[in-house]
Amino acid sequence: MRILVTGSAEGLGLAAAEMLLGNGHDVVVHARNQDRAAALEDLTLRGAGLVVGDFEDRDAVLRVAAELNDAEPLDAVIHNAGVWSGRAVFPVNVIAPYLLTALLPGPRRHVYLSSGSHFGGRASLEGVDWRGGVPGSYGDSKLFVTTLAVALARLQPRLLSNAVDPGWVPTRMGGPNAPDDLELGHQTQVWLATGDDPDALTSGGYWYHHRRREPHQAVHDVAFQDRLLEALAEETGVPLAPGR
C-alpha cells in the first residue's frame, strides 16, 4: 500500500512511518520544513517519498495536496501532524486534515490522531478562529477531528475512517514523564491503515491500543457533525465530495 504519514519527522509519526516501511509499504513522509526533513533522510534513502510544508500555512497544505495528487495515488493517510498549544492548534489539528481529506481523492483509508483530551472539548463552533489569530484549544481541536472522522465514515461508506487515541506517550508533545507505552502509541494507526482483519476493516471508530472505545457523546451527534462540516467547508471553500 502507498501511505502518507503527516508530521513524521519525529515521535509517533516517525515510528509509524518506520514500521510501515519495514513492513514493505510504499511510504510518503512529511515534514514541516527542510530542516525537519533532514531527520527523515534515513527513510528517504530507503525509498520513502517526501513532502514538505508547514500545515499552519493553508497555502502550504494546498500545495502539498496538489503535489500528492500529481504523484501515484495514495491508499491511506495517517493524519498524525499536530500541535499542543498556540495559534497553530486549529490550522494544524483540524484545517489541515480536513483539506487533505477533501482534496485527495485516492485514499480509501483515513486515520486521524485524536486524544483523550477530546473529552474535555466543547461541542460548540461559536467564535472558533480557524485561522489561528488567537491560541486555540487542544481539547476542542481533538473533539472536532474525532467528529470529522466519524462524520466521514457516515457520509462516505466506501471509505474506512477512524480516530485513534495513541495514549499519553513520551514524545516531544507528551513530555518525558508521560505514562503510556511509546511502542504501543503508533501500532493502532498502522493497523487501521493497512490491516485486513475484520476489526481493521470497520469504520467510524474511536480506538485506543487496538480496542474500540466510546468517544465524547457529541462525536455521534449527526447535527453537530453536519454543522462542523458546513463550517469547515465555508471556512476553506472546499467541501467534501459527497459519496466519494
C-alpha positions, -999 to +999 in steps of 0.1 A: +000+000+000+010+036-005+006+056+027+011+092+037+021+099+073+018+136+082+040+150+109+065+122+105+098+139+114+097+126+150+076+109+176+045+088+167+046+098+131+082+087+127+075+055+145+045+047+122+065+056+090+094+033+101+070+005+109+052+008+076+084+010+056+098-020+075+066-039+066+072-033+029+047-005+022+053+025+000+055+054+024+053+091+019+067+111+049+060+147+057+080+174+074+071+210+083+103+225+067+136+214+051+154+215+085+129+190+099+131+169+067+167+162+075+156+139+102+139+117+076+170+111+055+173+075+067+137+068+055+141+086+022+174+068+015+154+036+020+128+047-006+103+068+012+088+097-006+088+132+010+066+162+010+074+194+029+050+220+041+041+239+072+005+229+079-001+262+098+000+278+064-032+269+045-015+276+011+012+251+020-014+224+027-030+231-007+004+229-024+012+196-006-022+182-017-016+192-053+019+176-052+004+144-039-023+144-065+003+147-092+021+115-079+010+079-076-024+077-058-024+071-021-042+042-005-042+056+031-034+087+051-024+087+088-032+123+098-006+125+126+006+161+124-005+181+154+004+208+179-004+211+216-008+248+221-007+282+205-021+298+173-014+268+151-038+245+170-068+248+147-049+253+114-027+222+120-050+199+140-083+205+121-080+225+089-050+206+075-065+171+079-099+184+066-083+198+035-062+167+028-093+146+032-113+168+008-086+173-018-070+138-020-094+116-040-074+084-038-071+072-002-097+047+009-085+047+045-081+078+068-067+075+103-070+107+124-049+112+156-073+121+184-065+123+222-082+116+255-082+154+258-111+154+233-134+145+262-127+180+276-135+197+243-166+219+238-191+209+213-196+244+201-184+262+169-192+296+181-163+320+179-138+294+167-108+312+150-099+286+123-070+308+110-052+309+143-054+346+150-056+336+187-044+305+205-067+275+201-080+248+225-063+215+220-092+196+235-116+214+211-094+206+182-093+169+190-131+168+195-135+184+161-111+160+143-127+130+160-161+142+149-147+146+114-135+110+113-169+097+123-188+120+100-167+109+071-175+073+079-212+080+079-213+101+047-188+082+026-193+044+033-168+034+007-140+048+029-126+035+062-123+064+085-113+061+122-099+081+150-071+069+174-061+080+209-025+069+210-023+075+247-002+099+267+032+088+254+067+103+260+071+122+227+082+158+224+045+168+228+037+143+256+068+151+276+094+127+291+073+116+321+042+106+301+029+072+315+018+053+283+039+029+262+056+047+233+059+014+215+021+009+215+014+045+206+017+041+168+007+005+163-031+010+161-027+037+134-006+013+113-031-015+118-061+006+108-042+020+078-031-014+065-048-043+083-071-068+067-086-085+096-123-078+103-118-052+130-094-032+110-119-031+082-145-013+102-152+024+101-163+052+123-145+041+154-126+057+182-097+034+191-072+031+219-045+003+216-065-019+192-097-015+212-127+005+202-140+029+228-169+053+231-159+089+224-174+121+236-212+120+230-210+149+206-190+128+182-220+108+172-244+137+171-253+140+134-264+176+137-231+185+153-212+166+126-231+185+099-225+218+115-188+211+117-186+200+081-205+231+070-183+254+090-151+238+076-164+239+040-174+276+044-141+285+060-119+267+034-141+270+003-135+232-001-165+209+005-162+172+010-171+154-022-204+136-015-203+098-015-167+095-026 
